[in-house]
Amino acid sequence: MTASTLADRLRQPEYTGENRCTPCTVVNVVIAAALSLLLGVAWPPLALVSFAVFAGAIYFRGYLIPGTPTLTKTYFPDRVLRWFDKEPTPTRVGSAPAAPATENDADAESPSDEVEAGQLDEGGESAEELDVESSLLEAGALDWDESGDELRLDPAFESAWNDEIERTDDATIRRRLADLTRLDADDISLESRSRNRWFVAVVDGTTVGTWESRAALVADVAADAALGGRFDDWDRLTGEQRSALARGLRIYLDRCPACGGDVRFGSETAESCCRSWEVFVVRCDDCEERLLEVDADALEPEAA
Ligand SMILES: [Zn+2]
């Protein structure tokens, strides 16, 4: 057996690379160091040798001590885990890499004066201020129902959106994302991450957008297309703002963009390697695709 096939056999992709869990790795390195020091008391050179072996195990297998995720989950304060956790919050496209994209006027772009400054209600931290709800109302994508209490999709917009969803395939997605991020459509690849929890658009190894599923991405891309003609200042919106608008509409989906199934709303417990937290989720009843996920803390700021 060659060294590289040995390495391949030892490697556990579900715990390494993209999936490596930082808190678990830190805990394991600390344990490895402590064990090596103990062994070093017995015979000093053993400290070095054992640490090298332990570090190799952590590198290839993701952890040294089986069950570390449970240990970490139990003993690390959530605040610390959250700090390290790589679990992405669904981002909006446009938090793009400083890629050598076509030179453009993106930098000169400032948030539109027409849109009122406001607070995104989805825990967004980077989208420039844009009141998603009132912008969507103004554009005629949303309107009030008969009672005047609840927002709903404007019927004309809804059918335009559904038409766009019908005709959205991977090529459409890439083209639309290229337009949003000002990157080259051919450079964008679409893939699943974190054991299918997220669907991402990647350019040169850098994630340029994250969605709950491919279905969620289809909904956003189609919404972006349907919204285009309804804003006077569309060209002045940034990719992040357009993406926030599309995401703001997803809560109003009543059919799954992937299979046409009914959708359900509910609370779920999301889990990464060593952390779990409460989320509000919109999910397809038929294919189980996750269409929207919002951190429960973002909805009830004092809940934690
Ligand atoms: Zn479905």
Residues whose N, C-alpha, C, O or C-beta is under 5 A from the ligand:
A	BS01	ZN	C256 A258 C259 G260 G261 C284 D286 C287 E288 E289
